Amino acid sequence: MPSLQVRNVPEALYQALKAAAKRERRSINQQAIVALEKGLEDQTELNLHRKKILDKIESEKERWKDWNSLDIVKLIREDRES
């Protein structure tokens, strides 16, 4: 199994990791692995969420291509009345 050495960890971050490890009854090494896994999962989920939003924008692009010709005031009134 590969190993990883991290240098120059800020003191506050190390203390937070140490406290989390104690709270979860893990070694600092185990807690660091859990934190890395969670951080990478969160990033992956965020990227998927962004892709969904961009895909939705792309799919609705045609619908809004003439947005400059829209009567914004009329749209706001319609929205408020509904």
MODELLER restraints for C-alpha pairs under 7 A, 6 or more apart:
rsr = mdl.restraints
at = mdl.atoms
rsr.add(forms.Gaussian(group=physical.xy_distance, feature=features.Distance(at['CA:17:A'], at['CA:28:A']), mean=6.72, stdev=0.5))
rsr.add(forms.Gaussian(group=physical.xy_distance, feature=features.Distance(at['CA:17:A'], at['CA:31:A']), mean=6.87, stdev=0.5))
rsr.add(forms.Gaussian(group=physical.xy_distance, feature=features.Distance(at['CA:17:A'], at['CA:32:A']), mean=6.97, stdev=0.5))
rsr.add(forms.Gaussian(group=physical.xy_distance, feature=features.Distance(at['CA:18:A'], at['CA:28:A']), mean=5.80, stdev=0.5))
rsr.add(forms.Gaussian(group=physical.xy_distance, feature=features.Distance(at['CA:21:A'], at['CA:27:A']), mean=5.78, stdev=0.5))
rsr.add(forms.Gaussian(group=physical.xy_distance, feature=features.Distance(at['CA:21:A'], at['CA:28:A']), mean=5.48, stdev=0.5))
rsr.add(forms.Gaussian(group=physical.xy_distance, feature=features.Distance(at['CA:21:A'], at['CA:31:A']), mean=5.29, stdev=0.5))
